[in-house]
Amino acid sequence: MDRFFPQIVFSVLGVPVRDTVVSTWIMMVILVTLGIVVQRRWPTLLEMLLAFLGDLIEDLLAGYPVEQYLPFLGSLAIFVAFANIFSILPTVPLPGGTMLPIVAPTRDLNTPVALAVVVFFSVHYYGMRQQGVLGYLKNLASPIFLLPLEIIGQISRTVSLAVRLFGNVLSTELIVVVVFMLIPLFVPLPVIGLNIFTGLLQAYIFTSLAAVYISTALEEDEEQLKGTALS
């Protein structure tokens, strides 16, 4: 059971590298390779995937053009989906005869926190790009006495985004490990299916929340819209 939690595999210049980080590197290589192969051999399949992701987040963007935000949100959805279900792959042999178990990167709290921080800065970036820096800051702090509450809300939803993803992935994988320990043959296969379903569902929820946060940041107040129209 102790192997279920992140383990240090090796160190680089004194910095410990966990198995979740190694799994992330392996996953990124697989994703890039798959992207290149699919683009060259089955471009129609890639177009279908992009159309599916576009339809998935179009309604969440409140009418804003999905093409501008699909590269970020689509990449986020694919990365989180693969990261959640990556543990279904077998172990990888390492030099010295040891075996590295493939684990889900998102079961390490550092990965969901990093993803949530990326979403946090992306929301403000897209908001400033849409409204301008001054216009966005004005809407963010309007009225000014609500600014502390707005800051607390921004931080709390970022923390919630990370903890929700981490907690759901960790609990699902823990159930799979326990069932495998008790019944190690064919009975756990439906539980693996549950793991895949939960991982994809959490990727959808994470991406949907990111899209909602972005669409909220893009909204301009009525006075600013009237001023823009008159000018």
Secondary structure, 3 states (H helix, E strand, C coil): CHHHCCCEEEEECCEEEEHHHHHHHHHHHHHHHHHHHHHHHCHHHHHHHHHHHHHHHHHHHCCCCHHHCHHHHHHHHHHHHHHHHHHHCCCEECCCCCEECCCCHHHCCHHHHHHHHHHHHHHHHHHHHHHCHHHHHHHHCCCHHHHHHHHHHHHHHHHHHHHHHHHHHHHHHHHHHHHHHHCCCCCCHHHHHHHHHHHHHHHHHHHHHHHHHHHHHHCCCHHHHHHHHHC
